[in-house]
Amino acid sequence: MSTNLNVKLINCPPEDEKKLKKIFHLSSSRDRVYNFLDESSEITPDLAIIDIDTESSTINQQQLQQKHPDIQIVTKSKSSSDNTHHIQGALLATRVLRTLDKLVFTDSDKSDGQITNSSVIEEQNSKSFNVLVVDDSPLMQKTIGMELDNAPIKINTEYADNGEQALAMTEQKLYDFIFLDVMMPGIDGYETCTAIRKKTGMKKIPIIMLSAKTSPMDEVKGVMAGCSTYLTKPIEHESFQQLLERVMSWLKDFKQNRK
């Protein structure tokens, strides 16, 4: 069963509101779903996200708590805060959802009702992604694995040390997306990408090329081989998580459109 929680945004600038709506959209494939409430909504909010960088935030928070005594409050700002539930800095999906998931609600069974066994299996499958990381560096495999563990949705990660192993693994299993190193012993990332694209069911999945540096020629070669985008080494946390958000959002829309 999924838990649906209604979220109201207070004093959040338009660009932050847009980002948060996208993050809530990602949560619709999770056990805890966050639903955005607009200003005109009469639905009682379960929690509110308040931008405390604005002067009127304290007054608005007090008014909201008077109207809804049981509401949970999460603050956000560019700097730190004494509030236990606080989002600081960039609005990354991992950062926002991790903070919201820590909230405890007395009515924990805000669910859609009973689900049949077959529906449970289908729902569980939709709440996780199968990912293949192809890189001959154990350190890079570990780094990407740790970043994927921070994703807002469960990710099942498998690893291949080279292109040949990756091709063998993609013969046995369909992956939702792939991280693929360019420079590897044996067949390189470009050749591996081209071969993966020829496989049934692998023509449209996101393939993210990993490279220490990318020139315009490298990007052309990647596009011709069939890669979706590039990720530059060394891996930076915020860049990785932003890319991951885009990939998961695209996958979610893609899966919905196929139904």
VENQUI-V462748 format. One record per helix or strand. SS is the DSSP state (a for helix, b for strand). FROM is the first residue (numbers start at 0). TO is the last residue. Records with the same first field share a line. If there is no record, write none. Layout:
SS=FROM-TO ; FROM-TO
//
This chain:
b=2-9 ; 31-36 ; 46-50 ; 71-76 ; 85-87 ; 110-110 ; 127-133 ; 153-159 ; 176-180 ; 205-210 ; 228-231
a=13-28 ; 56-66 ; 92-100 ; 116-125 ; 137-148 ; 162-171 ; 188-196 ; 215-224 ; 236-257
//
